[in-house]
């Protein structure tokens, strides 16, 4: 298993994984991922199995805006390479590859990268049942998001402030 930066040639696989991990209305579409790969490919990582097949991914851009908003998911060009906050738009692993530490390894690498780049921290939104998962990495729940309503689901904003 290995981590690498995502490439345009991964686009269809990434969109497929997203559609498996999130229901319609919550999943980003192929075009959104195409825009993300064009705009902030340095902040888009994939985990590959021993055969090089993408089985998990993480992505998100950097910005000076401290809270994650629905507009960010839709507009990849809001990315600011000098932004102080690293956003996480998605952390997805195919069901048959879960419980093997892939998501954990991707998230730790994303955090490590943000730290090396001098970001203030990392921000994500998640459903309530995942709050304790992200707390294991040092994220703190800021409660129900006031800026994210994708799929008409209640999202919780979480923040990891980096030293």
C-alpha positions as CSV (number, residue, x, y, z in Angstrom):
1,X,0.0,0.0,0.0
2,X,1.3,3.4,-0.8
3,X,0.2,7.1,-0.9
4,X,0.8,9.3,-3.9
5,X,-0.6,12.5,-5.4
6,X,-3.7,12.1,-7.4
7,X,-3.4,12.5,-11.2
8,X,-6.0,13.4,-13.9
9,X,-5.9,9.7,-14.9
10,X,-7.4,8.8,-11.5
11,X,-10.4,11.0,-12.1
12,X,-12.9,8.2,-13.0
13,X,-11.8,6.0,-10.2
14,X,-12.0,8.8,-7.6
15,X,-15.5,9.7,-8.8
16,X,-16.5,6.1,-8.5
17,X,-15.2,5.8,-5.0
18,X,-17.0,9.0,-4.0
19,X,-20.3,7.6,-5.4
20,X,-19.9,4.4,-3.4
21,X,-19.0,6.3,-0.1
22,X,-21.6,9.0,-0.2
23,X,-25.3,8.9,-1.3
24,X,-26.5,11.0,-4.2
25,X,-26.9,14.6,-3.1
26,X,-23.9,14.4,-0.8
27,X,-21.4,13.0,-3.3
28,X,-19.3,15.3,-5.4
29,X,-19.5,14.6,-9.1
30,X,-16.9,13.9,-11.7
31,X,-16.7,17.5,-12.9
32,X,-16.1,18.7,-9.4
33,X,-13.2,16.3,-9.0
34,X,-11.9,17.3,-12.4
35,X,-11.8,21.0,-11.3
36,X,-10.2,20.0,-8.0
37,X,-7.4,18.1,-9.7
38,X,-6.8,21.0,-12.0
39,X,-6.9,23.6,-9.2
40,X,-5.2,21.9,-6.3
41,X,-3.7,18.6,-7.3
42,X,-0.9,19.1,-4.7
43,X,-3.6,18.8,-2.0
44,X,-5.2,15.6,-3.4
45,X,-3.8,12.3,-2.3
46,X,-4.7,8.7,-3.1
47,X,-3.9,5.4,-1.4
48,X,-3.2,2.5,-3.7
49,X,-3.3,-1.2,-3.0
50,X,-0.4,-3.5,-3.8
51,X,-1.4,-3.6,-7.5
52,X,-1.5,0.2,-7.8
53,X,-5.3,0.4,-7.8
54,X,-6.7,3.5,-6.0
55,X,-8.8,2.4,-3.0
56,X,-8.9,5.6,-0.9
57,X,-8.4,9.3,-1.2
58,X,-8.3,12.6,0.6
59,X,-8.6,16.1,-0.8
60,X,-9.1,19.7,0.1
61,X,-7.7,23.1,-0.7
62,X,-6.0,25.8,1.4
63,X,-7.6,29.2,2.1
64,X,-7.6,32.1,4.6
65,X,-11.3,31.5,5.2
66,X,-11.4,29.8,8.6
67,X,-14.7,27.9,8.2
68,X,-15.6,25.3,5.6
69,X,-18.5,26.3,3.4
70,X,-20.6,24.6,0.7
71,X,-19.3,27.1,-1.8
72,X,-15.8,25.7,-1.3
73,X,-16.9,22.2,-2.4
74,X,-18.5,23.7,-5.6
75,X,-15.7,26.2,-6.5
76,X,-12.2,24.6,-6.6
77,X,-10.8,27.9,-7.8
78,X,-11.3,29.5,-4.4
79,X,-8.0,27.6,-3.6
80,X,-5.3,29.9,-2.3
81,X,-1.9,28.2,-2.2
82,X,-0.8,30.6,0.5
83,X,-3.9,30.1,2.6
84,X,-3.5,29.5,6.3
85,X,-6.1,26.8,6.7
86,X,-6.1,23.3,5.1
87,X,-9.6,22.2,4.3
88,X,-10.6,18.5,4.0
89,X,-13.4,18.0,1.4
90,X,-13.4,14.3,1.6
91,X,-11.8,11.2,3.0
92,X,-13.1,8.1,1.3
93,X,-12.2,4.5,1.4
94,X,-13.9,1.7,-0.5
95,X,-15.9,-0.5,1.9
96,X,-13.9,-3.6,1.3
97,X,-10.7,-1.8,2.2
98,X,-12.0,-0.2,5.5
99,X,-10.6,-1.1,8.9
100,X,-7.1,-1.4,7.5
101,X,-5.8,2.0,8.5
102,X,-5.9,3.5,5.0
103,X,-8.0,6.6,5.9
104,X,-5.8,7.0,9.0
105,X,-2.6,7.0,7.0
106,X,-4.0,9.5,4.4
107,X,-5.3,11.8,7.1
108,X,-2.0,11.7,9.0
109,X,-0.1,12.5,5.8
110,X,-2.5,15.4,5.0
111,X,-2.0,16.8,8.5
112,X,1.8,16.3,8.3
113,X,1.8,18.2,5.0
114,X,-0.2,21.0,6.4
115,X,2.2,21.3,9.4
116,X,5.3,21.3,7.1
117,X,3.7,24.1,5.0
118,X,3.1,26.2,8.1
119,X,-0.7,26.2,8.0
120,X,-2.7,27.3,11.1
121,X,-4.6,24.1,11.0
122,X,-6.9,21.6,9.3
123,X,-10.7,22.0,9.0
124,X,-13.3,19.4,8.0
125,X,-17.0,18.6,8.4
126,X,-18.4,15.2,9.2
127,X,-21.5,13.5,10.3
128,X,-22.1,13.1,14.0
129,X,-21.1,9.4,14.1
130,X,-17.6,10.3,12.9
131,X,-16.8,12.9,15.5
132,X,-15.0,10.5,17.8
133,X,-13.0,9.1,14.9
134,X,-11.6,12.5,14.1
135,X,-11.0,13.4,17.7
136,X,-8.4,10.6,17.8
137,X,-6.3,12.8,15.5
138,X,-6.7,15.9,17.7
139,X,-9.6,17.5,15.9
140,X,-12.1,19.3,18.1
141,X,-15.8,19.6,17.3
142,X,-17.1,23.1,16.9
143,X,-20.7,21.9,16.8
144,X,-23.1,21.9,14.0
145,X,-21.8,23.7,10.9
146,X,-23.4,27.0,10.1
147,X,-22.0,26.9,6.6
148,X,-22.5,23.4,5.3
149,X,-25.8,21.8,4.4
150,X,-24.9,19.5,1.5
151,X,-27.5,16.8,1.0
152,X,-29.6,18.4,3.7
153,X,-27.6,16.5,6.3
154,X,-26.5,17.9,9.6
155,X,-22.7,18.3,9.4
156,X,-20.3,19.1,12.3
157,X,-17.3,21.3,11.8
158,X,-14.1,20.0,13.3
159,X,-10.8,21.8,13.6
160,X,-7.2,20.7,14.3
161,X,-5.0,23.7,15.3
162,X,-1.4,23.0,14.5
163,X,1.4,24.1,16.8
